[in-house]
Amino acid sequence: MKVKNPQELMKLAIEKARDGIKRGQTPFGAAIARKNKSGGYDVISVEHNEVWDKTDITEHAEINAIRKACARLGKVKLTNCIIASTTEPCPMCFSAIHWAGVKEIYYGTNISDAQKAKFSELTISNQQMKKLGKSPVKIHPDYMRKEAEKLFNDWVKNPKKKTY
């Protein structure tokens, strides 16, 4: 699948998060795409959080997207790739994004939004991680924020919801 820009990639991440919510998962989605020669992007993976489904606390959307992208490409470096995440990646996910060599992160809501929804987030922002670790990853916060915020609203209404 191809997308023209990060906005189209974020729409895929949001839709995948909606899918996850319907299946009793948390309201997080992520999509990875690689820049192609025509100026657009080739979508490599689109995943949602599966912590409850897999009974594995590391099954965050970004980690799942990275795992799938690396497997599809047959390498551990995601050179020339970008990631769209519905919420600011946690420190574990930011670290994996950095180590995989992803060029840019586009995210919708932030860590404080996840905390308000009762998730036990660490309050270390991507900007702080970037600065402290001298990471070259470019960060685009509040990207399609309103659309991403709606995921939390939908999730709150889900009778199957669980936090961690």
Summary of the structure (lengths in Angstrom):
residues: 164
radius of gyration: 14.5
end to end distance: 32.8
largest distance: 45.0
contacts: 572
relative contact order: 0.18
helix: 43%
strand: 20%
